[in-house]
Amino acid sequence: MKKSNILLIGFMGVGKGSLARELARTTDFFVLDSDDLIESSENRKIKKIFKEDGEAYFRSLELKVANWLENHVTQTIISTGGGFFAVENLNNIGTVVFLESDFDSVLNKIMNHPKAAKKIKKRPLFQDKVKAKELFDQRQPLYAAKADITIQTAAKTLQEIAVEIREKIGI
Ligand code: S3P
């Protein structure tokens, strides 16, 4: 049987964290975020982890988080870092919801945010827009392949997306 968690996957800046909080506000689920779990247990920011120990080390921490989530967490909305989808046991953790968008919408959302500079600065893989677009294109089919449910998010409000997810999952 599928675990009762809901995992939100998708590209950086698509709104996984905000949506997780919106879903928590309107259901009896709690919320966890894979990046927050990594930062709190390492006691340093993602940016610093990438800088000091490299991406491969960060990915190994994601695997550790994924194993812990599978074995210990239920009834939780889990927002994930943009590369977390690659963990082998992703689909054992819960129902996987892919938040789909197009690159320009993601970029506009980040750029129009009042804290745009901070949002970009904290994401090592979003420093170069051309490289970020390449990563985006490369990952879209990979996200879709892991998804139980795919939700189009461009041009929709947080509330509209949350309603759609709740209806599709039945929570
Ligand atoms: C990453 C996305 C980030 C964070 C890390 C790597 C990625 O999370 O996990 O910087 O590989 O796409 P967000 O998707 O929350 O920005």
Boltz pocket constraint, residues with backbone or C-beta under 6 A from the ligand:
constraints:
  - pocket:
      binder: B
      contacts: [[A, 10], [A, 11], [A, 12], [A, 13], [A, 35], [A, 46], [A, 80], [A, 81], [A, 82], [A, 83], [A, 84], [A, 122], [A, 123], [A, 124], [A, 125]]
      max_distance: 6.0
